[in-house]
Amino acid sequence: MRDPAVRSLTESYGHDPVVDATRVVLARLRQEIMSGLLNEDALELALSGLAGAVENGLRQALGYSLRSVINATGVILHTNLGRAPLSDAAIEHIRETVASYSNLEFDLAAGARGKRDVHVDRLFQRLLNADMDSAELRSAGRAGVPAPTQTATIVVNNNAAAVLLALNTLAEGGEVVVSRGELVEIGGSFRIPDVMAKSGAILREVGTTNRTRTADYEAAVTERTRLLLRVHRSNFEITGFTERAPTVELVALARKRGVPLMEDLGSGALFDLRSVGIGGEPGVLDSLRSGVDIVTYSGDKLLGGPQAGLISGGSELIARLRSNSLFRALRVDKLVYAALEATLLAYIRRDHDAIPTLRMMRLSKEAIGERAEALAARVAGPKLKVEIVDGESILGGGAAPSSVLPTRLLALSCEDLSADELAARLRSSEPPIIARVEEGRVLLDLRTVFPEQGAAVERALAALGQNR
Ligand SMILES: *Cc1c(COP(=O)(O)O)cnc(C)c1O
């Protein structure tokens, strides 16, 4: 501790952590000496590097574990890499509202307690009611279930929580009718039958794995039925001899029998995916417009906002969910409201490029190819072979499992490293770069690499090209 190099570390890390880190380093060195691993030269070297070893230990122990990485996989909503990156506006809005106090639950006009939902519910109303004519909504009235007067939206921690809250509120103690082809597992132990059991509702499965007709639902509806549930097949497809009840028929059945119809959309896009060449993925508006009473979707999938579970539907149903005490347990904090508000405002302004995930989806193969060519020209070296090849980016995050976006990839191979070793090298760069390994090659897709991260990728690749 009297060694000036070690002592100077106490200025940044504090006395006690430096003592601890020094003890760890010395214990390791003693161990190495006792096991006879070190000759005299190696021992000299280790002793001269003590302060450096202590500093490394401190940096690892006291540095952040959660850190920024470069996603070069081309999977836009990569669940392991934090799904949707937030927009600049969202970050700025978080910074300005959470660094001090805010009106999170305070009605400034009345000077009294307010509700945290209001900040985003008003924006969802604009986005979801805009195209809904009120006559259409009035005609939706039916026995037993009040007509949705307005669409309301509440926010919980994630979509799993949204499904749990909806099932518990609407169907606890009663039956929920679901197709056997939609009893999905999303990953991370979200399984429809398990969530159903936790909610206190009873699963009433109908149809078969590959074919479920409206008549199957109809035959299962009894006085015990509380809800018809449709679940998006987010991460798989059933092809071949298949049949699925059309949403319009389920809506008609729900109306006839006076039970609500819920759809767990998972992704829940708020913009038209057909504009980027992806069809067959129902958006939130499609679902509500076709008469589905309540939809659940994630904030950080196709919506491109913070992690959240969003529940939109008729205001009467939503009010019931809101008054469930589970809602209080599942609610989100001010950071999420701030990020969500900023993200939704970008949709209202139709400024889709402000939302990183949408901007990435809209990038053309040609634009990505040009960036890839330019990078390849700068980094190819004696050790590193770089080719530009056609490939596919995917949406990820449980959206349109079979839809891909055409892209151009950098295919890397390194003289004296296997593809897995090369990928590991990239992961150990600063910041870490995450790539795909396919058919013995490392593939980088610049679709998901932010322009400002280009220089870091270039540095890492150039280092691989020159060194061994
Ligand atoms: C992703 C998904 C969920 C879970 O959403 P989280 O926001 O990850 O909790 C539930 N249902 C479906 C259909 C999904 O795609």
PDBQT file of the ligand as one rigid body, heavy atoms in Angstrom, charges set to zero:
ROOT
HETATM    1  C1  LIG A 501     -43.098 -11.470 -26.547  1.00  0.00    +0.000 C 
HETATM    2  C2  LIG A 501     -44.446 -12.018 -26.251  1.00  0.00    +0.000 A 
HETATM    3  C3  LIG A 501     -44.912 -12.080 -24.943  1.00  0.00    +0.000 A 
HETATM    4  C4  LIG A 501     -44.081 -11.626 -23.770  1.00  0.00    +0.000 C 
HETATM    5  O1  LIG A 501     -43.825 -10.265 -23.860  1.00  0.00    +0.000 OA
HETATM    6  P1  LIG A 501     -42.696  -9.592 -22.909  1.00  0.00    +0.000 P 
HETATM    7  O2  LIG A 501     -42.855  -8.143 -23.204  1.00  0.00    +0.000 OA
HETATM    8  O3  LIG A 501     -41.422 -10.185 -23.341  1.00  0.00    +0.000 OA
HETATM    9  O4  LIG A 501     -43.073  -9.954 -21.523  1.00  0.00    +0.000 OA
HETATM   10  C5  LIG A 501     -46.183 -12.586 -24.723  1.00  0.00    +0.000 A 
HETATM   11  N1  LIG A 501     -46.949 -13.014 -25.737  1.00  0.00    +0.000 NA
HETATM   12  C6  LIG A 501     -46.522 -12.978 -27.022  1.00  0.00    +0.000 A 
HETATM   13  C7  LIG A 501     -47.438 -13.491 -28.105  1.00  0.00    +0.000 C 
HETATM   14  C8  LIG A 501     -45.260 -12.462 -27.328  1.00  0.00    +0.000 A 
HETATM   15  O5  LIG A 501     -44.831 -12.427 -28.596  1.00  0.00    +0.000 OA
ENDROOT
TORSDOF 0
